[in-house]
Amino acid sequence: MAHPKYSTKMAERKKGQHLRMEERGAIKVLEKQGLGARAIARATGCAPTTVTNKLRRDTPARKST
């Protein structure tokens, strides 16, 4: 893994819990590596919708010209 602070080996998550900082970091790192939402979800153990929502929330808004 490129970033020593984050690991993709996570403890199993319970349904309905918020993402931990480690999970958020792992999602960001895996997305930078070019993985899709489903692959990231498999690696982190959360739902693809959760990953998509996290990535969408972290994307800066477009500036209108």
Chimera marker file (.cmm) of the C-alpha trace (Angstrom):
<marker_set name="trace">
<marker id="1" x="0.000" y="0.000" z="0.000" r="1" g="1" b="0" radius="0.5"/>
<marker id="2" x="1.240" y="3.450" z="-0.855" r="1" g="1" b="0" radius="0.5"/>
<marker id="3" x="0.270" y="5.141" z="2.402" r="1" g="1" b="0" radius="0.5"/>
<marker id="4" x="1.659" y="3.615" z="5.632" r="1" g="1" b="0" radius="0.5"/>
<marker id="5" x="-0.987" y="5.207" z="7.859" r="1" g="1" b="0" radius="0.5"/>
<marker id="6" x="-3.948" y="3.332" z="6.351" r="1" g="1" b="0" radius="0.5"/>
<marker id="7" x="-4.656" y="-0.341" z="5.934" r="1" g="1" b="0" radius="0.5"/>
<marker id="8" x="-7.313" y="-2.079" z="3.885" r="1" g="1" b="0" radius="0.5"/>
<marker id="9" x="-7.538" y="-4.976" z="6.377" r="1" g="1" b="0" radius="0.5"/>
<marker id="10" x="-10.428" y="-3.801" z="8.522" r="1" g="1" b="0" radius="0.5"/>
<marker id="11" x="-12.342" y="-5.429" z="11.325" r="1" g="1" b="0" radius="0.5"/>
<marker id="12" x="-15.825" y="-6.474" z="10.298" r="1" g="1" b="0" radius="0.5"/>
<marker id="13" x="-18.268" y="-3.556" z="10.409" r="1" g="1" b="0" radius="0.5"/>
<marker id="14" x="-21.698" y="-3.660" z="11.949" r="1" g="1" b="0" radius="0.5"/>
<marker id="15" x="-24.529" y="-2.403" z="9.795" r="1" g="1" b="0" radius="0.5"/>
<marker id="16" x="-25.564" y="1.200" z="10.434" r="1" g="1" b="0" radius="0.5"/>
<marker id="17" x="-22.319" y="2.452" z="11.965" r="1" g="1" b="0" radius="0.5"/>
<marker id="18" x="-20.444" y="5.526" z="10.833" r="1" g="1" b="0" radius="0.5"/>
<marker id="19" x="-17.182" y="5.075" z="8.969" r="1" g="1" b="0" radius="0.5"/>
<marker id="20" x="-14.076" y="5.208" z="11.135" r="1" g="1" b="0" radius="0.5"/>
<marker id="21" x="-11.140" y="7.434" z="10.204" r="1" g="1" b="0" radius="0.5"/>
<marker id="22" x="-9.152" y="4.382" z="9.047" r="1" g="1" b="0" radius="0.5"/>
<marker id="23" x="-11.967" y="3.355" z="6.710" r="1" g="1" b="0" radius="0.5"/>
<marker id="24" x="-12.279" y="6.874" z="5.316" r="1" g="1" b="0" radius="0.5"/>
<marker id="25" x="-8.543" y="6.996" z="4.677" r="1" g="1" b="0" radius="0.5"/>
<marker id="26" x="-8.529" y="3.574" z="3.050" r="1" g="1" b="0" radius="0.5"/>
<marker id="27" x="-11.377" y="4.599" z="0.720" r="1" g="1" b="0" radius="0.5"/>
<marker id="28" x="-9.493" y="7.734" z="-0.294" r="1" g="1" b="0" radius="0.5"/>
<marker id="29" x="-6.223" y="5.846" z="-0.912" r="1" g="1" b="0" radius="0.5"/>
<marker id="30" x="-7.887" y="3.050" z="-2.889" r="1" g="1" b="0" radius="0.5"/>
<marker id="31" x="-9.770" y="5.590" z="-5.017" r="1" g="1" b="0" radius="0.5"/>
<marker id="32" x="-6.470" y="7.334" z="-5.832" r="1" g="1" b="0" radius="0.5"/>
<marker id="33" x="-5.104" y="3.949" z="-6.909" r="1" g="1" b="0" radius="0.5"/>
<marker id="34" x="-7.878" y="3.797" z="-9.512" r="1" g="1" b="0" radius="0.5"/>
<marker id="35" x="-10.220" y="1.232" z="-7.961" r="1" g="1" b="0" radius="0.5"/>
<marker id="36" x="-13.955" y="1.506" z="-8.491" r="1" g="1" b="0" radius="0.5"/>
<marker id="37" x="-16.613" y="1.789" z="-5.800" r="1" g="1" b="0" radius="0.5"/>
<marker id="38" x="-17.428" y="-1.938" z="-5.779" r="1" g="1" b="0" radius="0.5"/>
<marker id="39" x="-13.782" y="-2.978" z="-5.484" r="1" g="1" b="0" radius="0.5"/>
<marker id="40" x="-13.234" y="-0.463" z="-2.675" r="1" g="1" b="0" radius="0.5"/>
<marker id="41" x="-16.360" y="-1.751" z="-0.923" r="1" g="1" b="0" radius="0.5"/>
<marker id="42" x="-15.066" y="-5.325" z="-1.090" r="1" g="1" b="0" radius="0.5"/>
<marker id="43" x="-11.664" y="-4.261" z="0.277" r="1" g="1" b="0" radius="0.5"/>
<marker id="44" x="-13.061" y="-2.198" z="3.160" r="1" g="1" b="0" radius="0.5"/>
<marker id="45" x="-16.078" y="-4.363" z="4.019" r="1" g="1" b="0" radius="0.5"/>
<marker id="46" x="-18.783" y="-1.755" z="3.533" r="1" g="1" b="0" radius="0.5"/>
<marker id="47" x="-21.565" y="-1.298" z="0.988" r="1" g="1" b="0" radius="0.5"/>
<marker id="48" x="-20.847" y="0.126" z="-2.487" r="1" g="1" b="0" radius="0.5"/>
<marker id="49" x="-23.449" y="2.827" z="-1.845" r="1" g="1" b="0" radius="0.5"/>
<marker id="50" x="-21.549" y="3.927" z="1.256" r="1" g="1" b="0" radius="0.5"/>
<marker id="51" x="-18.336" y="4.208" z="-0.757" r="1" g="1" b="0" radius="0.5"/>
<marker id="52" x="-20.075" y="6.130" z="-3.544" r="1" g="1" b="0" radius="0.5"/>
<marker id="53" x="-21.647" y="8.548" z="-1.052" r="1" g="1" b="0" radius="0.5"/>
<marker id="54" x="-18.295" y="9.092" z="0.681" r="1" g="1" b="0" radius="0.5"/>
<marker id="55" x="-16.517" y="9.790" z="-2.606" r="1" g="1" b="0" radius="0.5"/>
<marker id="56" x="-19.301" y="12.106" z="-3.769" r="1" g="1" b="0" radius="0.5"/>
<marker id="57" x="-19.232" y="14.061" z="-0.494" r="1" g="1" b="0" radius="0.5"/>
<marker id="58" x="-15.462" y="14.559" z="-0.722" r="1" g="1" b="0" radius="0.5"/>
<marker id="59" x="-15.566" y="15.862" z="-4.291" r="1" g="1" b="0" radius="0.5"/>
<marker id="60" x="-15.372" y="19.669" z="-4.398" r="1" g="1" b="0" radius="0.5"/>
<marker id="61" x="-18.264" y="21.475" z="-6.050" r="1" g="1" b="0" radius="0.5"/>
<marker id="62" x="-17.815" y="22.739" z="-9.593" r="1" g="1" b="0" radius="0.5"/>
<marker id="63" x="-17.194" y="26.415" z="-10.089" r="1" g="1" b="0" radius="0.5"/>
<marker id="64" x="-19.503" y="28.045" z="-12.584" r="1" g="1" b="0" radius="0.5"/>
<marker id="65" x="-17.952" y="30.421" z="-15.087" r="1" g="1" b="0" radius="0.5"/>
<link id1="1" id2="2" r="1" g="1" b="0" radius="0.2"/>
<link id1="2" id2="3" r="1" g="1" b="0" radius="0.2"/>
<link id1="3" id2="4" r="1" g="1" b="0" radius="0.2"/>
<link id1="4" id2="5" r="1" g="1" b="0" radius="0.2"/>
<link id1="5" id2="6" r="1" g="1" b="0" radius="0.2"/>
<link id1="6" id2="7" r="1" g="1" b="0" radius="0.2"/>
<link id1="7" id2="8" r="1" g="1" b="0" radius="0.2"/>
<link id1="8" id2="9" r="1" g="1" b="0" radius="0.2"/>
<link id1="9" id2="10" r="1" g="1" b="0" radius="0.2"/>
<link id1="10" id2="11" r="1" g="1" b="0" radius="0.2"/>
<link id1="11" id2="12" r="1" g="1" b="0" radius="0.2"/>
<link id1="12" id2="13" r="1" g="1" b="0" radius="0.2"/>
<link id1="13" id2="14" r="1" g="1" b="0" radius="0.2"/>
<link id1="14" id2="15" r="1" g="1" b="0" radius="0.2"/>
<link id1="15" id2="16" r="1" g="1" b="0" radius="0.2"/>
<link id1="16" id2="17" r="1" g="1" b="0" radius="0.2"/>
<link id1="17" id2="18" r="1" g="1" b="0" radius="0.2"/>
<link id1="18" id2="19" r="1" g="1" b="0" radius="0.2"/>
<link id1="19" id2="20" r="1" g="1" b="0" radius="0.2"/>
<link id1="20" id2="21" r="1" g="1" b="0" radius="0.2"/>
<link id1="21" id2="22" r="1" g="1" b="0" radius="0.2"/>
<link id1="22" id2="23" r="1" g="1" b="0" radius="0.2"/>
<link id1="23" id2="24" r="1" g="1" b="0" radius="0.2"/>
<link id1="24" id2="25" r="1" g="1" b="0" radius="0.2"/>
<link id1="25" id2="26" r="1" g="1" b="0" radius="0.2"/>
<link id1="26" id2="27" r="1" g="1" b="0" radius="0.2"/>
<link id1="27" id2="28" r="1" g="1" b="0" radius="0.2"/>
<link id1="28" id2="29" r="1" g="1" b="0" radius="0.2"/>
<link id1="29" id2="30" r="1" g="1" b="0" radius="0.2"/>
<link id1="30" id2="31" r="1" g="1" b="0" radius="0.2"/>
<link id1="31" id2="32" r="1" g="1" b="0" radius="0.2"/>
<link id1="32" id2="33" r="1" g="1" b="0" radius="0.2"/>
<link id1="33" id2="34" r="1" g="1" b="0" radius="0.2"/>
<link id1="34" id2="35" r="1" g="1" b="0" radius="0.2"/>
<link id1="35" id2="36" r="1" g="1" b="0" radius="0.2"/>
<link id1="36" id2="37" r="1" g="1" b="0" radius="0.2"/>
<link id1="37" id2="38" r="1" g="1" b="0" radius="0.2"/>
<link id1="38" id2="39" r="1" g="1" b="0" radius="0.2"/>
<link id1="39" id2="40" r="1" g="1" b="0" radius="0.2"/>
<link id1="40" id2="41" r="1" g="1" b="0" radius="0.2"/>
<link id1="41" id2="42" r="1" g="1" b="0" radius="0.2"/>
<link id1="42" id2="43" r="1" g="1" b="0" radius="0.2"/>
<link id1="43" id2="44" r="1" g="1" b="0" radius="0.2"/>
<link id1="44" id2="45" r="1" g="1" b="0" radius="0.2"/>
<link id1="45" id2="46" r="1" g="1" b="0" radius="0.2"/>
<link id1="46" id2="47" r="1" g="1" b="0" radius="0.2"/>
<link id1="47" id2="48" r="1" g="1" b="0" radius="0.2"/>
<link id1="48" id2="49" r="1" g="1" b="0" radius="0.2"/>
<link id1="49" id2="50" r="1" g="1" b="0" radius="0.2"/>
<link id1="50" id2="51" r="1" g="1" b="0" radius="0.2"/>
<link id1="51" id2="52" r="1" g="1" b="0" radius="0.2"/>
<link id1="52" id2="53" r="1" g="1" b="0" radius="0.2"/>
<link id1="53" id2="54" r="1" g="1" b="0" radius="0.2"/>
<link id1="54" id2="55" r="1" g="1" b="0" radius="0.2"/>
<link id1="55" id2="56" r="1" g="1" b="0" radius="0.2"/>
<link id1="56" id2="57" r="1" g="1" b="0" radius="0.2"/>
<link id1="57" id2="58" r="1" g="1" b="0" radius="0.2"/>
<link id1="58" id2="59" r="1" g="1" b="0" radius="0.2"/>
<link id1="59" id2="60" r="1" g="1" b="0" radius="0.2"/>
<link id1="60" id2="61" r="1" g="1" b="0" radius="0.2"/>
<link id1="61" id2="62" r="1" g="1" b="0" radius="0.2"/>
<link id1="62" id2="63" r="1" g="1" b="0" radius="0.2"/>
<link id1="63" id2="64" r="1" g="1" b="0" radius="0.2"/>
<link id1="64" id2="65" r="1" g="1" b="0" radius="0.2"/>
</marker_set>
